[in-house]
Amino acid sequence: MGINELFDGIARVVERFAEELAEQRLQEKMSRAGRDPRVKSEKTEKKGVQEKKNGRDFPKTG
């Protein structure tokens, strides 16, 4: 094995690693943006709880 083949192999491994990192970052970004159904439902549930909580603090009139 020559030195060029060694460096080519290392370059391929580094490129593969960089692609995996980029994919992970994209997935994290998509989930933070609310495009993941699980994240969206959690935000919706939390918002509903706050609305109910705020509604109990005010006395009923009428």
Secondary structure as UniProt FT lines:
FT   HELIX           3..32
FT   TURN            33..34
FT   HELIX           37..57
//
